[in-house]
Amino acid sequence: MPDLPRNAESDQIVQDAAVIQQELASELKYRLAKVPERATEDDWLVAICMVVRRRMVTALLATQQRQRAQPAKKVYYLSMEFLVGRSLVSNLLSLGMLDAARMAMSNMGLDLERIADREHDAALGNGGLGRLAACFVESLSTLGLPGMGCGIKYDYGLFRQEFDGASQVERADFWDGDHSPWVIERADESCIVNLYGHVEEHHALDGAYRPTWVPGATLLGIPNDMPIIGFGGRTANLLRLYSARASEVLDMGVFNAGDYVRAVQHQISTETISKVLYPSDEPSQGRELRLIQEYFLTACALHDILREFSDSGLPIEDLPKRAAIQLNDTHPTLVIAELMRLLVDHYHLLWDVAWSVTQATCSYTNHTLLPEALERWPVELLTRVLPRHMQIIYEINSRMLEVARQRWGDDDARVAAVSLIEEGPTRHVRMAHLAIVGSHSINGVAQLHTELIKQSLVPHFYELMPERFNNKTNGITPRRWLAQANPELSALFDETLGPEWVVDLERLRGLARHVDDSALVQRLARIKRANKERLARYVHGTMGLVIDPASLYDVQIKRIHEYKRQLLHILHVIHLYLRLVDHGHDIAPRTHLFAGKAAPGYAAAKRIIHLIRSVARTINSDPRCRGRLSVVFLPDYKVTLAERIIPAADVSEQISTAGTEASGTGNMKLALNGALTVGTLDGANIEIRDCVGPENFYAFGLLAEQVGAMRRDGSYRPSDCVAASPALREVLATLVDGRFESDRGMYVPLRDELLHRDHYFHLADFDAYADVHGAIADDFKDERTWHRKALHCMTHLGHFSSDRTVREYARDIWKLAHA
Ligand SMILES: *Cc1c(COP(=O)(O)O)cnc(C)c1O
């Protein structure tokens, strides 16, 4: 139990609780038309959300009034994904009414936590990129900076993961945004979005080229606002999610053009546009609907940006004085072509003027180095869906190539390398190149990642425009990932440091004075133990599995991807199992916890899940493993599940092949909750290790430059690793000898990939990984030293607050006042 609040606050809480109680009763009666005896938990959930919503609306209106009274530059964070999760508890926490709400409900015979557990996650994102966007919007509000998140209100967010035996099954996850208490529909601010059609060539009297885009289809973009309240409740910025609706203009326009049948043939029914979030790692090339979604977001967002700007009365050339547009990955890159189109075709700016306005307004965050994940759209598709934009992209390209030729003469290879157009049997537009040339800032999300962007991803652009490249290491909001997810730990911080750490995470440094305070270290150990027991109860309740809270909880939770190397982790588990049952070695008790979704079309990732689940089944039912080794794959990884698992972790697995993980944020969440990291020197792991010190970080494996060199010279022979490692030979044999799967062929492709190619260097790192885990197991035996290390780490992790990250964006890229 968290300690009781101090007395001075208690009176206030009692008063607040009385008010909340009244409001709850009133919501139940007048909104839901129910008497308390007939109300379900879902009714109470709506009632308490409505009570909170009142305060959110008040904060929102006050924020908007302040911002109108003192116009300032504002950032628009464009992202196809916002992985928000639940909102009730985080809103209560930000408004400072969590304890009062708990008391009010308890007075009415209700349990806040139970009711809050009924809320559906808003899963409008795939993973790290979408969660980052959600953390950023929250930090903007907490910092009191003017900003707006712009995204899509998908009806169906990321799929729900279920299992048929060991196989992942995807189920639709409907998010009822239309009836969410956190969403305010703004039909009065809807805008028109055009698609298809053709461009008619015209020239003005002065000879200027004045093309007209005659669209073939038109739809409506409806804003849906989610106020995001900052901690302390002073500022609420908007997360504005657009949904698509058929427009009456559409039918008339199409009808008049006599184009009705063709429009129907496109089979793009307007309402399907915001229907579903695309899972990442699915090939999106040729997916017309995804392209339209991306354009839909940029067109709606720009409409709002320009409408807000027009209130300023400033000339359009001054747009960058009032608006910064951040592109979260290349997905919203069409905003560059759309802004150029509006400035040139509608505002009639000269091309060069329009271009400098666009560049000064836009900035781009790169999130991936994996070549297959870089967005490319077929020229043919873009020409058909957005004919005027394709013209503009060609014009941008020809001017950029001119500059490149001036620089490099007739070094055609270099010039071709920077082209926006990739030549080949089908020509494609390289969205990253468009994002780079149209932005004044290009940033990576961790130091190593930014270096790799400059040196290997786009070295020629770096040569052309080095001043545009910069690093902004990711962060996470300590409100959700500490205060909300780990209330007991945060109560300990409150007591030891005062409450300000929640908005100033660097204050965790104050814990340094306490690393030798054995009473405090013991409390930390008790908190971790209680969190582990809570997770054990959850695992038992949902999966019927018994896990031992005294064992080491070794946690890997993230999207399932070959580069993240869940396969390396499970190979090591198999190794431990063989030591235990075949070789009769004892091992210290440990529980391996996995969670994560594989993209529906990603066969290799689904096979890895299948292997983990099958190994888990074998190990958990083998009596020789009892009390020593268990393996759990928790279904349906999402924000709420992350909040449950993270406070209970002892070890955080961050084991991507060096040079592949851009940053990672799961690594930050786990470390801040007192897990020690076993990790490669990749992404933000490197900076975490720098902060906590190498003696508190279990590093292993090849370095990015070694992996890079072996990839380039083709010198890696996975079979040599097998020849040198009897342990590895044994482990690989189990993939095909039927030990874990009656269907013997199932894992042959996994084994063959490892033996013959091993693109992600699992085998090269295996022995080092097993060794470092030996050291971890030894260290974990000395509980006192272990928790002291964990405490020492937390002390040095203030850097990874998204408040720090957002301040850096605001100061260096967006140039917001008071940043
Ligand atoms: C933080 C988070 C991620 C990102 O995890 P990584 O380990 O950085 O890949 C993905 N999904 C959810 C639900 C998260 O909370």
The ligand as a Tripos MOL2 file, in Angstrom:
@<TRIPOS>MOLECULE
LIG
   15    15     1     0     0
SMALL
NO_CHARGES

@<TRIPOS>ATOM
      1 C1          7.3910    1.4740  -25.3000 C.3       1 LIG1
      2 C2          6.5330    0.6150  -26.1320 C.ar      1 LIG1
      3 C3          7.0280    0.0770  -27.3180 C.ar      1 LIG1
      4 C4          8.4430    0.3050  -27.7930 C.3       1 LIG1
      5 O1          9.2770   -0.7100  -27.2410 O.3       1 LIG1
      6 P1         10.7610   -0.9440  -27.7670 P.3       1 LIG1
      7 O2         11.3280   -1.9080  -26.7730 O.co2     1 LIG1
      8 O3         11.4530    0.3680  -27.7060 O.co2     1 LIG1
      9 O4         10.6760   -1.5120  -29.1220 O.co2     1 LIG1
     10 C5          6.1890   -0.7200  -28.0770 C.ar      1 LIG1
     11 N1          4.9260   -0.9830  -27.6800 N.ar      1 LIG1
     12 C6          4.4280   -0.5040  -26.5350 C.ar      1 LIG1
     13 C7          3.0400   -0.8500  -26.1480 C.3       1 LIG1
     14 C8          5.2050    0.3140  -25.7210 C.ar      1 LIG1
     15 O5          4.6900    0.8040  -24.5880 O.3       1 LIG1
@<TRIPOS>BOND
     1     1     2 1
     2     2     3 ar
     3     2    14 ar
     4     3     4 1
     5     3    10 ar
     6     4     5 1
     7     5     6 1
     8     6     7 2
     9     6     8 1
    10     6     9 1
    11    10    11 ar
    12    11    12 ar
    13    12    13 1
    14    12    14 ar
    15    14    15 1
@<TRIPOS>SUBSTRUCTURE
     1 LIG1         1 GROUP 0 **** ****
